[in-house]
Amino acid sequence: MINTMGSKRGFTIVELLIVIVVIGILASITIVAYNGVQGRAKTAAGQSLANSIDKKAETWNAIQGSYPTFAQLKTNNTNAVGTGSVATPNTDPNYAGSTAGPMEAKLDTPSVIIQETLAAPTTPVLTATTASDGKVVSYFGCAAGANIWYWDYTKTTAQITKTTAGAGC
């Protein structure tokens, strides 16, 4: 009789479970690291956009002699006035205006900014909801300058970082 017990080879259930657990741990570490990199990239993009809007507002001021309102900046019309409600800044209100503003101050992506409330221009309206909707920058223009915020995805709580054009508001 031939002994076949010694020639059987394979993995035990314990060995397979250990390998599955190790793979799960490595996958969770990778996902956490990926989310951190993604958050930093989104924050850098928002900061870059806020800086671009800051430069556009400064350019508008240099050419027109005053800082643009939200309606003027968004539509690039010098006589634009908002008809939307400030109580709902996350919606894109319709604006009236027909005189074109300076081409150097025209925004490439006006849909990513939202209007700040007029009652409290120092309290940003950006939230996790507005950021997930693609609205990552908020703008409030006034005579002395503008307040511009961008959403910071890297903080564990709602964190807004502010940049100002001119003297700010």
Backbone bond lengths (Angstrom), bond angles and torsions (degrees), N, CA, C in turn:
res aa  C-N    CA-C-N  psi(-1)  N-CA   C-N-CA  omega(-1)  CA-C   N-CA-C  phi
1 M - - - 1.431 - - 1.526 110.88 -
2 I 1.342 116.50 138.87 1.460 121.77 -178.93 1.528 108.47 -97.13
3 N 1.333 114.75 133.92 1.473 120.43 179.19 1.533 108.90 -84.87
4 T 1.322 117.76 109.21 1.465 121.62 -179.06 1.521 112.61 -95.60
5 M 1.294 119.00 -7.58 1.460 121.62 -178.37 1.527 111.40 -64.07
6 G 1.289 119.14 -37.01 1.461 122.21 -177.52 1.520 112.45 -74.70
7 S 1.317 120.10 -19.77 1.458 121.58 -176.44 1.532 113.41 -92.20
8 K 1.331 118.20 -6.27 1.462 120.17 178.56 1.516 108.92 -76.94
9 R 1.339 115.89 129.46 1.453 120.91 179.62 1.520 108.90 -126.52
10 G 1.351 116.51 152.52 1.461 121.18 179.43 1.514 110.17 164.07
11 F 1.322 115.40 -177.87 1.458 121.22 -178.94 1.516 109.18 -102.99
12 T 1.310 114.89 144.84 1.457 118.47 175.36 1.520 108.71 -81.46
13 I 1.312 116.14 164.84 1.467 120.81 179.78 1.528 110.77 -63.79
14 V 1.299 118.42 -33.23 1.466 122.42 179.02 1.523 109.97 -65.90
15 E 1.312 117.07 -44.20 1.470 120.45 178.94 1.535 110.67 -62.35
16 L 1.306 117.61 -41.37 1.462 121.12 178.59 1.527 111.27 -64.82
17 L 1.322 117.02 -41.37 1.463 120.60 178.27 1.530 111.59 -63.75
18 I 1.309 117.42 -39.44 1.469 121.02 177.99 1.518 110.14 -62.30
19 V 1.309 117.95 -43.74 1.466 121.44 179.02 1.527 110.25 -63.41
20 I 1.315 118.76 -41.89 1.470 122.10 179.38 1.523 110.58 -63.95
21 V 1.330 117.83 -41.10 1.469 121.49 178.73 1.525 110.39 -64.40
22 V 1.305 118.04 -43.98 1.470 121.49 179.00 1.529 110.52 -62.50
23 I 1.303 117.77 -42.83 1.474 121.04 177.94 1.524 110.14 -62.95
24 G 1.333 118.06 -40.72 1.471 121.63 177.71 1.512 112.25 -62.51
25 I 1.330 117.35 -41.98 1.468 121.22 178.51 1.524 110.56 -63.86
26 L 1.307 117.03 -45.65 1.470 120.67 178.51 1.528 111.67 -62.31
27 A 1.324 117.78 -38.88 1.468 121.18 179.01 1.521 110.99 -65.96
28 S 1.338 117.43 -41.53 1.467 119.11 179.96 1.526 111.57 -66.94
29 I 1.312 118.21 -37.67 1.468 121.12 176.24 1.522 110.31 -63.26
30 T 1.308 117.19 -41.41 1.465 121.51 179.52 1.520 111.24 -64.53
31 I 1.318 117.96 -42.09 1.471 121.56 -179.73 1.517 110.61 -64.49
32 V 1.331 118.09 -43.52 1.459 121.47 179.10 1.536 110.33 -62.85
33 A 1.320 116.93 -44.27 1.465 120.51 179.34 1.524 110.92 -64.37
34 Y 1.322 117.74 -39.44 1.463 121.57 179.42 1.527 111.14 -64.30
35 N 1.336 117.20 -42.55 1.462 120.62 179.11 1.521 111.29 -63.05
36 G 1.326 118.24 -37.75 1.456 121.71 177.43 1.513 111.82 -64.31
37 V 1.315 116.69 -43.65 1.468 121.25 178.44 1.517 109.98 -65.24
38 Q 1.311 116.92 -41.66 1.462 121.53 179.78 1.530 110.84 -64.50
39 G 1.330 117.52 -41.20 1.465 121.46 178.11 1.520 111.77 -63.51
40 R 1.327 116.98 -43.27 1.464 120.10 178.37 1.520 111.24 -65.05
41 A 1.318 117.56 -36.95 1.467 120.54 178.76 1.523 111.25 -66.88
42 K 1.337 117.26 -42.09 1.466 120.64 178.42 1.531 110.79 -65.72
43 T 1.334 116.85 -39.03 1.460 120.52 178.43 1.525 110.40 -64.86
44 A 1.317 117.10 -43.84 1.465 120.58 178.75 1.524 110.92 -62.35
45 A 1.334 117.03 -38.67 1.466 120.25 177.71 1.530 110.82 -65.59
46 G 1.333 117.31 -41.75 1.467 121.15 177.75 1.514 111.87 -64.59
47 Q 1.325 116.89 -41.39 1.462 121.04 178.88 1.524 110.18 -65.27
48 S 1.302 117.23 -41.25 1.457 120.96 177.78 1.526 110.96 -63.21
49 L 1.324 116.28 -41.04 1.459 120.17 178.13 1.528 111.24 -65.30
50 A 1.331 117.24 -41.25 1.469 120.84 177.72 1.529 110.36 -62.44
51 N 1.324 116.77 -41.18 1.464 120.18 177.92 1.528 111.32 -65.48
52 S 1.328 116.73 -37.06 1.459 120.77 177.13 1.527 110.97 -64.84
53 I 1.333 116.76 -43.24 1.465 120.83 178.67 1.525 110.03 -65.38
54 D 1.333 116.13 -37.24 1.467 120.95 176.08 1.528 109.94 -59.06
55 K 1.310 116.83 -45.49 1.476 120.92 179.53 1.529 111.49 -66.08
56 K 1.338 116.43 -37.62 1.473 120.26 177.88 1.526 110.42 -64.38
57 A 1.349 116.90 -41.49 1.463 120.60 178.72 1.530 110.39 -65.71
58 E 1.324 117.10 -39.36 1.472 120.65 177.50 1.528 110.67 -65.96
59 T 1.325 116.54 -39.04 1.472 120.44 177.79 1.519 110.05 -64.40
60 W 1.336 116.94 -44.33 1.459 121.62 177.39 1.526 109.62 -56.74
61 N 1.328 116.39 -45.78 1.460 121.22 -179.47 1.534 111.17 -62.75
62 A 1.313 116.96 -40.99 1.469 120.18 -179.44 1.527 111.31 -65.05
63 I 1.324 117.19 -35.92 1.467 120.99 -176.98 1.528 111.56 -86.88
64 Q 1.330 117.14 -44.09 1.465 121.50 -173.52 1.536 113.32 -93.52
65 G 1.328 117.49 -19.17 1.457 120.42 -179.77 1.515 114.44 86.76
66 S 1.318 118.38 7.33 1.466 122.64 175.83 1.525 108.01 -155.73
67 Y 1.335 115.38 159.37 1.461 119.35 178.57 1.527 109.70 -80.37
68 P 1.334 117.28 144.58 1.474 119.26 -176.96 1.522 112.09 -74.50
69 T 1.323 114.69 149.74 1.460 120.03 168.89 1.522 107.14 -75.71
70 F 1.320 116.68 172.37 1.460 120.37 177.98 1.531 110.60 -59.36
71 A 1.330 116.59 -44.06 1.469 120.73 -178.86 1.528 110.54 -62.92
72 Q 1.320 117.27 -42.42 1.464 120.27 179.50 1.520 111.21 -65.90
73 L 1.322 117.10 -43.68 1.459 120.67 -179.41 1.522 111.50 -65.25
74 K 1.324 116.35 -43.18 1.466 120.45 -176.05 1.531 112.40 -68.93
75 T 1.342 116.73 -37.43 1.461 119.66 -176.43 1.522 113.71 -99.92
76 N 1.339 116.69 -12.11 1.464 122.76 -174.83 1.535 110.76 57.47
77 N 1.328 115.92 41.82 1.462 122.91 174.66 1.524 108.09 -120.27
78 T 1.315 116.71 131.23 1.466 119.66 -176.72 1.516 112.59 -71.53
79 N 1.321 117.80 -24.27 1.467 119.77 -179.51 1.526 111.96 -109.44
80 A 1.325 117.37 22.76 1.463 120.96 -179.04 1.515 110.65 -71.91
81 V 1.314 114.77 136.44 1.465 121.46 174.18 1.507 107.74 -130.07
82 G 1.327 116.58 142.71 1.460 120.87 -178.59 1.506 111.96 -78.67
83 T 1.319 116.09 141.84 1.454 121.16 174.25 1.520 110.65 -114.84
84 G 1.332 116.69 -1.51 1.456 120.35 -179.31 1.509 111.52 -85.17
85 S 1.298 115.43 166.80 1.463 121.39 -179.70 1.517 109.85 -84.27
86 V 1.324 116.42 134.31 1.457 120.32 177.26 1.524 109.89 -73.66
87 A 1.312 117.24 -18.22 1.465 120.81 179.16 1.526 111.03 -69.88
88 T 1.311 117.89 -20.46 1.457 121.88 178.07 1.520 109.21 -121.41
89 P 1.348 117.93 70.04 1.457 120.02 -175.10 1.519 113.86 -71.27
90 N 1.334 118.66 -13.32 1.451 119.95 -177.94 1.521 112.74 -79.48
91 T 1.328 116.93 -12.87 1.454 119.27 176.41 1.517 108.55 -92.70
92 D 1.287 116.98 154.90 1.453 120.77 178.12 1.516 108.70 -90.35
93 P 1.326 117.99 100.88 1.454 119.12 179.85 1.524 111.42 -70.08
94 N 1.304 115.38 159.94 1.461 120.23 176.94 1.522 108.70 -82.79
95 Y 1.301 115.94 142.37 1.453 120.93 -178.78 1.515 109.72 -123.13
96 A 1.332 114.54 144.34 1.457 120.30 176.33 1.517 107.95 -105.87
97 G 1.297 116.63 143.71 1.458 121.42 178.64 1.510 109.12 159.82
98 S 1.321 116.59 140.63 1.459 118.29 -175.98 1.517 113.94 -129.31
99 T 1.331 118.91 -12.27 1.456 120.10 -178.38 1.522 109.11 -88.80
100 A 1.318 115.42 115.39 1.463 120.94 -175.50 1.519 111.18 -63.20
101 G 1.320 114.82 138.95 1.459 121.27 176.32 1.519 109.97 -85.69
102 P 1.322 116.87 -176.71 1.460 120.51 -179.09 1.533 111.77 -65.10
103 M 1.307 117.04 132.22 1.468 121.60 -179.26 1.525 111.59 -61.49
104 E 1.340 117.00 -29.79 1.463 120.76 -179.58 1.524 111.57 -66.50
105 A 1.327 116.83 -21.59 1.465 121.06 -177.50 1.527 112.62 -101.64
106 K 1.321 118.51 5.36 1.460 121.08 -178.21 1.523 110.42 -72.81
107 L 1.334 115.67 132.22 1.462 121.18 179.56 1.515 110.50 -77.92
108 D 1.336 115.93 140.44 1.462 120.43 177.12 1.524 111.39 -75.55
109 T 1.331 116.58 -38.01 1.467 121.73 -178.25 1.525 109.67 -132.14
110 P 1.334 117.42 78.15 1.471 119.05 -178.17 1.519 113.92 -68.84
111 S 1.314 118.90 -14.72 1.463 120.60 -176.56 1.523 113.29 -75.01
112 V 1.339 118.57 -10.22 1.464 119.92 -176.88 1.527 113.11 -93.18
113 I 1.334 117.90 -0.81 1.463 119.59 178.47 1.521 109.84 -108.07
114 I 1.318 115.40 149.88 1.455 120.51 175.97 1.519 108.73 -124.91
115 Q 1.313 114.55 158.71 1.454 121.31 -176.48 1.519 110.66 -84.88
116 E 1.318 115.22 136.75 1.453 120.36 173.51 1.523 109.47 -77.32
117 T 1.318 116.23 154.00 1.456 120.15 177.06 1.521 109.51 -72.13
118 L 1.311 116.64 144.74 1.454 121.18 -179.09 1.521 112.26 -74.38
119 A 1.326 117.55 -23.43 1.464 120.72 -177.01 1.528 111.95 -70.58
120 A 1.311 117.63 -36.45 1.466 120.71 -176.48 1.526 110.24 -138.32
121 P 1.320 118.41 78.94 1.465 119.90 -176.08 1.518 114.19 -69.13
122 T 1.322 118.14 -6.70 1.457 119.63 178.16 1.518 112.52 -98.32
123 T 1.326 117.86 -1.66 1.456 122.28 177.72 1.522 108.45 -110.99
124 P 1.329 117.97 107.23 1.467 120.21 -176.18 1.521 113.01 -66.13
125 V 1.317 116.35 148.49 1.460 121.70 179.17 1.527 112.26 -95.39
126 L 1.304 117.93 -1.46 1.457 119.91 179.66 1.523 110.47 -65.27
127 T 1.334 115.02 138.14 1.458 121.44 177.17 1.524 107.70 -138.37
128 A 1.331 116.25 175.34 1.461 119.77 176.19 1.522 110.25 -61.21
129 T 1.339 116.75 -33.26 1.465 120.72 179.16 1.518 111.00 -67.22
130 T 1.336 117.35 -46.39 1.462 118.71 179.92 1.521 110.78 -65.25
131 A 1.350 116.71 -36.30 1.464 119.80 178.89 1.522 111.06 -66.56
132 S 1.332 117.20 -39.41 1.461 119.29 178.42 1.527 111.60 -70.09
133 D 1.336 116.70 -22.30 1.463 120.78 174.99 1.527 111.71 -81.90
134 G 1.329 117.53 -1.48 1.460 121.03 179.60 1.520 113.89 94.29
135 K 1.324 117.50 -0.42 1.471 121.33 177.68 1.521 107.05 -90.06
136 V 1.324 117.85 97.76 1.460 121.32 -172.70 1.522 113.73 -108.75
137 V 1.326 117.43 -5.87 1.463 121.26 -179.42 1.519 108.65 -132.62
138 S 1.343 116.51 138.84 1.455 120.49 174.09 1.523 108.54 -119.89
139 Y 1.331 115.54 152.00 1.460 121.79 -172.99 1.520 109.92 -137.41
140 F 1.324 115.40 136.85 1.463 121.14 172.25 1.519 107.32 -136.79
141 G 1.332 116.57 112.64 1.461 121.29 -179.87 1.515 111.58 -96.60
142 C 1.321 116.69 144.87 1.456 122.39 176.81 1.531 107.89 -146.36
143 A 1.305 117.11 179.86 1.467 121.00 -175.69 1.533 112.52 -62.32
144 A 1.335 117.28 -37.14 1.462 120.45 -175.15 1.526 113.19 -86.28
145 G 1.310 118.35 -10.97 1.459 120.64 -177.59 1.512 111.30 160.50
146 A 1.319 116.24 -138.27 1.459 121.49 -179.71 1.514 109.42 -157.51
147 N 1.310 115.99 149.31 1.461 122.21 170.36 1.516 107.40 -103.60
148 I 1.322 116.23 129.61 1.463 121.41 -177.52 1.526 107.55 -131.13
149 W 1.342 116.84 127.15 1.452 121.79 178.18 1.520 109.57 -119.73
150 Y 1.335 115.83 153.63 1.464 119.95 170.66 1.521 108.54 -131.78
151 W 1.337 115.65 152.84 1.454 121.44 -177.28 1.525 109.55 -78.89
152 D 1.335 116.25 132.63 1.462 122.20 178.75 1.526 108.44 -103.69
153 Y 1.325 116.79 107.49 1.460 122.68 -176.51 1.528 112.96 -77.55
154 T 1.329 118.38 -13.03 1.458 120.31 -173.42 1.524 113.68 -85.01
155 K 1.314 118.49 -12.77 1.465 121.55 -179.27 1.527 109.57 -85.72
156 T 1.307 116.01 149.27 1.465 119.47 -179.97 1.523 111.53 -78.93
157 T 1.322 117.46 -18.50 1.456 121.18 174.87 1.522 107.79 -116.54
158 A 1.304 116.15 170.40 1.461 120.35 179.29 1.526 108.86 -62.97
159 Q 1.304 116.28 114.38 1.457 121.69 -177.17 1.518 108.79 -125.63
160 I 1.303 116.61 125.70 1.455 121.33 178.24 1.516 107.13 -116.84
161 T 1.309 116.15 132.95 1.452 121.24 175.70 1.507 107.86 -109.39
162 K 1.305 117.85 135.54 1.461 122.71 -171.44 1.514 110.85 -107.70
163 T 1.305 115.89 141.10 1.449 122.78 169.77 1.534 105.94 -129.15
164 T 1.273 117.99 150.57 1.457 119.92 -178.32 1.511 110.65 -125.88
165 A 1.312 115.10 145.07 1.455 121.99 170.65 1.518 106.51 -99.25
166 G 1.299 117.23 138.36 1.469 119.84 -178.42 1.511 110.08 63.25
167 A 1.301 117.11 -139.73 1.464 122.11 179.99 1.515 111.95 -85.35
168 G 1.318 118.48 -5.24 1.461 121.70 -176.44 1.523 110.14 77.80
169 C 1.301 115.75 -175.83 1.472 120.84 -177.42 1.519 111.34 -111.42
